[in-house]
Amino acid sequence: MQNIRSVGVVGCGLSGCAIARVVALAGYEVQVCERSQETLDLAFQKSSTFFKRESMRGALSEEAVQGALSRIHGTTNLRDLAGNDIIIEATSENFAVKQSLLQQLDQECPPTTLFVIHTSSLSIAQFASASQHPERVIGLHFIHPIHIVKLAEIVTTPFIQPETLTAIQEFVRSLQKMPITVKDAPGLIVSRLMIPYLLNAVRLLEEGIASAEDIDAAMQIGCGHPIGPLALLDYLGIDHVCRVAENLHQQSPDPDYLIPELLKMLLKEGYTGRQAGKGFYTYSSLF
């Protein structure tokens, strides 16, 4: 079984940053890659703010914070990731973007490097089929908030060898998360159930059935959810959820995946959620 010691992460958005932090906290050396130094600097600023907040509320010791920060390194050159044992691609839910990155990594990395595609709405088998080494491409889907949810979906393909699957399962367990294995299907488990739930919450608001606050309260207090659907949409990013829904609808004609007009309007106005400072709610801090 492959021994994973160092991890590369491509993309410093919501998922990429969160994955890098969790992996660093587990003791791995992490190298994150972004296209520009400005984006990279912003990602490090967000991570520093996150660690400071977690330390202040007693969730992490100062020693754990400093150790994790010392293990996260940045680069704007994709080639620099070639020395890592595993590379997690965590860019937006866009097939062409992910495919292009995978092709570049195929050229730069030795055959032993494991490629992990972080997605819940795109076919891992399609990515693997286009790779020079399809046996090293596997899917992984962490559930937000990644630092809290103790679960990760592992997506297999017909090309995956048993030892590769075992290595990824052990890697996920080392992050203090439960790995579950899922067939390569649109939405996997979590997104297939979650996306219609989120979009139906928007439809309730759109139809004037209840306010955003009451819809969220109904699911938090009435159903025991830790966060309401509209607040969760803001947290995940309305643009991200819409991309996932579009990908799922392309693969399945289920009307539950159709994007409500209210979401389209928010996107047009640039109100994409917490990262933008406004979505269904208004936020004073972008971090």
CORGI-V747533 format. One record per pair of residues at least 6 apart in sequence whose ideal C-beta (glycine too) atoms are under 8 Angstrom apart, sorted by the first residue. I is the first residue (numbers start at 0). GAP is how many residues later the second one is. D is the distance in whole Angstrom. If there is no record, write none. Layout:
i & gap & d
I & GAP & D
I & GAP & D
This chain:
i & gap & d
0 & 162 & 5
0 & 165 & 5
0 & 166 & 5
0 & 169 & 7
1 & 83 & 7
1 & 110 & 7
1 & 112 & 7
1 & 161 & 7
1 & 162 & 7
1 & 165 & 5
2 & 82 & 7
3 & 24 & 7
3 & 81 & 5
3 & 82 & 5
3 & 110 & 8
3 & 163 & 6
3 & 166 & 8
3 & 167 & 5
4 & 23 & 7
4 & 24 & 7
4 & 80 & 6
5 & 22 & 6
5 & 23 & 4
5 & 24 & 8
5 & 25 & 7
5 & 77 & 7
5 & 78 & 5
5 & 79 & 6
5 & 80 & 8
6 & 16 & 5
6 & 21 & 5
6 & 22 & 7
6 & 23 & 5
6 & 24 & 7
6 & 77 & 6
6 & 78 & 7
6 & 79 & 5
6 & 80 & 8
6 & 81 & 7
7 & 22 & 8
7 & 23 & 5
7 & 24 & 8
7 & 25 & 7
7 & 73 & 4
7 & 76 & 4
7 & 78 & 7
7 & 79 & 4
7 & 80 & 7
8 & 7 & 5
8 & 10 & 6
8 & 11 & 5
8 & 14 & 7
8 & 21 & 6
8 & 22 & 7
8 & 23 & 5
8 & 24 & 7
8 & 78 & 8
8 & 79 & 5
8 & 81 & 6
9 & 6 & 7
9 & 22 & 8
9 & 23 & 5
9 & 68 & 7
9 & 71 & 7
9 & 77 & 7
9 & 78 & 7
9 & 79 & 5
9 & 80 & 6
9 & 81 & 6
9 & 91 & 6
9 & 95 & 8
10 & 22 & 8
10 & 23 & 7
10 & 78 & 7
10 & 79 & 4
10 & 80 & 4
10 & 81 & 8
11 & 8 & 8
11 & 20 & 6
11 & 22 & 5
11 & 27 & 6
11 & 28 & 6
11 & 30 & 8
11 & 31 & 3
12 & 77 & 7
12 & 78 & 7
12 & 79 & 7
13 & 130 & 7
13 & 222 & 7
13 & 223 & 6
13 & 226 & 7
13 & 261 & 7
14 & 75 & 5
14 & 103 & 6
14 & 127 & 7
14 & 129 & 8
14 & 131 & 7
15 & 16 & 7
15 & 27 & 7
15 & 72 & 8
15 & 74 & 4
15 & 75 & 7
15 & 102 & 8
16 & 15 & 8
16 & 26 & 5
16 & 29 & 6
16 & 30 & 6
16 & 33 & 8
17 & 124 & 7
17 & 126 & 7
17 & 127 & 7
17 & 128 & 4
17 & 129 & 6
18 & 69 & 6
18 & 71 & 6
18 & 99 & 7
18 & 123 & 6
18 & 127 & 6
19 & 10 & 5
19 & 12 & 5
19 & 27 & 7
19 & 52 & 6
20 & 26 & 6
20 & 29 & 6
20 & 30 & 7
20 & 47 & 7
20 & 51 & 8
20 & 125 & 8
20 & 126 & 6
21 & 120 & 8
21 & 124 & 6
21 & 125 & 6
21 & 153 & 5
22 & 7 & 5
22 & 65 & 8
22 & 152 & 7
23 & 6 & 5
23 & 43 & 8
23 & 44 & 4
23 & 45 & 8
23 & 47 & 4
23 & 48 & 5
24 & 35 & 8
24 & 39 & 6
24 & 43 & 5
25 & 148 & 5
25 & 149 & 5
25 & 150 & 7
26 & 40 & 8
26 & 44 & 7
26 & 147 & 8
27 & 43 & 7
28 & 42 & 5
28 & 44 & 7
29 & 41 & 6
29 & 42 & 5
29 & 43 & 7
30 & 42 & 5
30 & 43 & 7
30 & 44 & 6
30 & 49 & 7
30 & 50 & 6
30 & 53 & 6
31 & 8 & 7
31 & 11 & 7
31 & 40 & 7
31 & 41 & 7
31 & 42 & 5
31 & 43 & 7
32 & 41 & 8
32 & 42 & 5
32 & 43 & 7
32 & 44 & 7
32 & 45 & 6
32 & 47 & 7
32 & 48 & 6
33 & 6 & 4
33 & 9 & 7
33 & 40 & 7
33 & 42 & 6
34 & 41 & 6
35 & 40 & 6
36 & 39 & 6
39 & 34 & 5
39 & 35 & 8
39 & 36 & 6
42 & 31 & 7
43 & 28 & 7
43 & 30 & 6
44 & 242 & 7
45 & 241 & 5
46 & 22 & 7
46 & 25 & 7
47 & 21 & 7
48 & 238 & 4
49 & 97 & 8
49 & 237 & 7
50 & 9 & 7
50 & 14 & 4
50 & 17 & 7
50 & 18 & 6
51 & 13 & 8
53 & 6 & 4
53 & 11 & 7
53 & 93 & 8
54 & 6 & 7
54 & 7 & 6
54 & 10 & 5
74 & 6 & 7
77 & 23 & 7
77 & 26 & 6
77 & 27 & 7
77 & 30 & 7
78 & 29 & 5
80 & 6 & 5
80 & 24 & 7
80 & 27 & 8
80 & 28 & 7
81 & 23 & 8
81 & 26 & 5
81 & 27 & 5
81 & 28 & 7
81 & 31 & 7
83 & 29 & 7
84 & 27 & 8
84 & 28 & 7
84 & 29 & 7
85 & 27 & 7
85 & 28 & 4
85 & 29 & 8
85 & 30 & 6
85 & 85 & 7
86 & 18 & 6
86 & 22 & 7
86 & 26 & 6
86 & 27 & 7
86 & 28 & 6
86 & 29 & 7
87 & 28 & 4
87 & 30 & 6
87 & 52 & 7
88 & 9 & 6
88 & 12 & 6
88 & 13 & 7
88 & 16 & 8
88 & 26 & 7
88 & 27 & 7
88 & 28 & 5
88 & 29 & 6
89 & 28 & 4
90 & 6 & 5
90 & 7 & 6
90 & 10 & 7
91 & 148 & 7
91 & 151 & 6
92 & 26 & 6
92 & 28 & 6
92 & 29 & 6
92 & 147 & 7
92 & 150 & 4
92 & 151 & 5
92 & 154 & 6
93 & 149 & 7
94 & 27 & 5
94 & 31 & 7
94 & 152 & 8
97 & 19 & 6
97 & 21 & 7
97 & 24 & 7
97 & 29 & 7
98 & 28 & 6
98 & 31 & 6
101 & 13 & 6
101 & 15 & 7
101 & 25 & 6
101 & 28 & 7
101 & 29 & 6
101 & 35 & 7
102 & 27 & 7
104 & 8 & 8
104 & 10 & 6
105 & 25 & 6
105 & 26 & 5
105 & 27 & 7
108 & 6 & 8
110 & 21 & 8
110 & 22 & 5
110 & 25 & 7
111 & 24 & 8
112 & 23 & 7
113 & 22 & 5
113 & 24 & 7
113 & 50 & 7
113 & 53 & 7
113 & 54 & 7
114 & 16 & 7
114 & 21 & 6
114 & 22 & 5
114 & 23 & 7
115 & 22 & 6
115 & 23 & 7
115 & 24 & 5
115 & 52 & 7
116 & 7 & 6
116 & 10 & 5
116 & 20 & 7
116 & 21 & 7
116 & 22 & 5
116 & 23 & 7
116 & 38 & 8
117 & 21 & 8
117 & 22 & 6
117 & 23 & 7
117 & 24 & 7
118 & 20 & 6
118 & 22 & 7
119 & 21 & 5
119 & 33 & 7
119 & 67 & 6
119 & 68 & 5
119 & 70 & 7
119 & 71 & 4
119 & 124 & 7
120 & 65 & 6
120 & 66 & 6
120 & 70 & 6
120 & 122 & 8
120 & 123 & 5
120 & 126 & 4
120 & 127 & 5
120 & 130 & 8
121 & 125 & 6
122 & 61 & 6
122 & 63 & 8
122 & 128 & 8
123 & 13 & 7
123 & 14 & 7
123 & 15 & 4
123 & 31 & 5
123 & 32 & 8
123 & 33 & 5
123 & 60 & 5
124 & 32 & 5
124 & 33 & 7
124 & 34 & 8
124 & 59 & 5
126 & 10 & 6
127 & 6 & 4
127 & 7 & 8
127 & 9 & 4
127 & 29 & 5
127 & 31 & 5
130 & 6 & 5
133 & 23 & 7
133 & 25 & 4
134 & 24 & 5
134 & 25 & 6
134 & 26 & 6
134 & 29 & 7
135 & 28 & 7
136 & 20 & 7
136 & 22 & 7
137 & 16 & 7
137 & 17 & 7
137 & 18 & 7
137 & 19 & 7
137 & 22 & 6
137 & 26 & 6
137 & 27 & 7
137 & 30 & 6
138 & 14 & 8
138 & 15 & 7
138 & 16 & 3
138 & 17 & 8
138 & 18 & 8
138 & 45 & 7
139 & 12 & 6
139 & 13 & 7
139 & 14 & 6
139 & 15 & 7
139 & 28 & 7
139 & 32 & 8
140 & 11 & 7
140 & 12 & 4
140 & 14 & 7
140 & 47 & 6
140 & 49 & 7
140 & 50 & 7
141 & 7 & 7
141 & 10 & 5
141 & 35 & 8
142 & 6 & 4
142 & 8 & 5
142 & 9 & 7
142 & 10 & 8
142 & 47 & 6
143 & 88 & 8
143 & 91 & 7
143 & 92 & 6
144 & 90 & 7
148 & 28 & 8
149 & 26 & 6
149 & 27 & 5
149 & 28 & 6
150 & 26 & 6
150 & 27 & 5
150 & 29 & 7
150 & 39 & 8
151 & 20 & 5
151 & 23 & 8
151 & 25 & 5
151 & 26 & 7
151 & 27 & 6
151 & 28 & 7
152 & 27 & 6
152 & 28 & 8
152 & 29 & 5
152 & 35 & 5
152 & 36 & 6
152 & 37 & 6
153 & 11 & 7
153 & 14 & 6
153 & 15 & 7
153 & 18 & 7
153 & 25 & 5
153 & 26 & 7
153 & 27 & 5
153 & 28 & 7
154 & 27 & 6
154 & 28 & 8
154 & 29 & 5
154 & 33 & 7
155 & 9 & 6
155 & 25 & 6
155 & 26 & 8
155 & 27 & 7
155 & 28 & 7
156 & 27 & 6
164 & 16 & 7
167 & 11 & 7
168 & 10 & 5
168 & 12 & 8
171 & 6 & 8
171 & 7 & 4
172 & 6 & 6
179 & 9 & 7
181 & 6 & 5
181 & 7 & 6
184 & 7 & 8
185 & 6 & 7
185 & 61 & 7
185 & 62 & 5
185 & 65 & 4
185 & 66 & 6
186 & 6 & 8
186 & 8 & 7
186 & 61 & 5
186 & 65 & 8
190 & 53 & 6
190 & 57 & 7
191 & 56 & 8
194 & 46 & 7
194 & 49 & 6
194 & 50 & 5
194 & 53 & 6
194 & 61 & 8
194 & 62 & 6
195 & 58 & 8
195 & 60 & 4
195 & 61 & 7
196 & 32 & 6
197 & 31 & 5
197 & 34 & 7
197 & 35 & 6
197 & 43 & 6
198 & 46 & 6
198 & 57 & 7
198 & 58 & 7
198 & 59 & 7
198 & 60 & 7
198 & 61 & 6
198 & 64 & 8
199 & 56 & 7
200 & 14 & 6
200 & 18 & 8
200 & 27 & 8
200 & 28 & 4
200 & 29 & 6
200 & 32 & 8
201 & 27 & 8
201 & 28 & 7
201 & 31 & 7
201 & 58 & 5
201 & 60 & 6
201 & 61 & 6
202 & 57 & 5
203 & 6 & 6
203 & 11 & 6
204 & 6 & 8
204 & 7 & 6
204 & 10 & 6
204 & 25 & 7
204 & 57 & 7
204 & 75 & 8
205 & 54 & 5
205 & 55 & 7
205 & 56 & 5
208 & 6 & 8
209 & 8 & 7
211 & 18 & 5
211 & 68 & 5
211 & 69 & 7
214 & 13 & 6
214 & 14 & 7
214 & 15 & 6
215 & 11 & 8
215 & 12 & 2
215 & 13 & 7
215 & 14 & 5
215 & 15 & 5
216 & 11 & 7
217 & 10 & 8
218 & 6 & 5
218 & 9 & 5
218 & 10 & 6
219 & 6 & 7
219 & 7 & 7
219 & 8 & 5
226 & 8 & 7
229 & 49 & 8
229 & 50 & 4
229 & 51 & 8
230 & 49 & 7
230 & 50 & 7
232 & 8 & 6
232 & 40 & 6
232 & 46 & 7
232 & 47 & 6
233 & 39 & 4
233 & 40 & 5
233 & 45 & 4
233 & 46 & 6
233 & 47 & 6
233 & 49 & 8
234 & 38 & 7
234 & 39 & 6
235 & 37 & 7
236 & 35 & 6
236 & 36 & 5
236 & 37 & 8
236 & 38 & 6
237 & 25 & 6
237 & 28 & 6
237 & 29 & 6
237 & 33 & 7
237 & 34 & 5
237 & 35 & 5
237 & 41 & 6
238 & 28 & 6
238 & 33 & 5
238 & 34 & 8
240 & 22 & 8
241 & 17 & 5
241 & 21 & 6
241 & 22 & 8
241 & 25 & 6
244 & 12 & 5
244 & 13 & 8
244 & 14 & 6
245 & 11 & 8
245 & 13 & 7
247 & 6 & 8
247 & 9 & 5
248 & 8 & 4
248 & 9 & 6
265 & 6 & 7
265 & 13 & 6
265 & 14 & 8
269 & 6 & 6
270 & 7 & 5
270 & 8 & 5
271 & 7 & 6
272 & 6 & 4
272 & 7 & 8
273 & 9 & 5
273 & 12 & 7
274 & 11 & 6
275 & 10 & 8
276 & 6 & 5
276 & 7 & 8
276 & 9 & 6
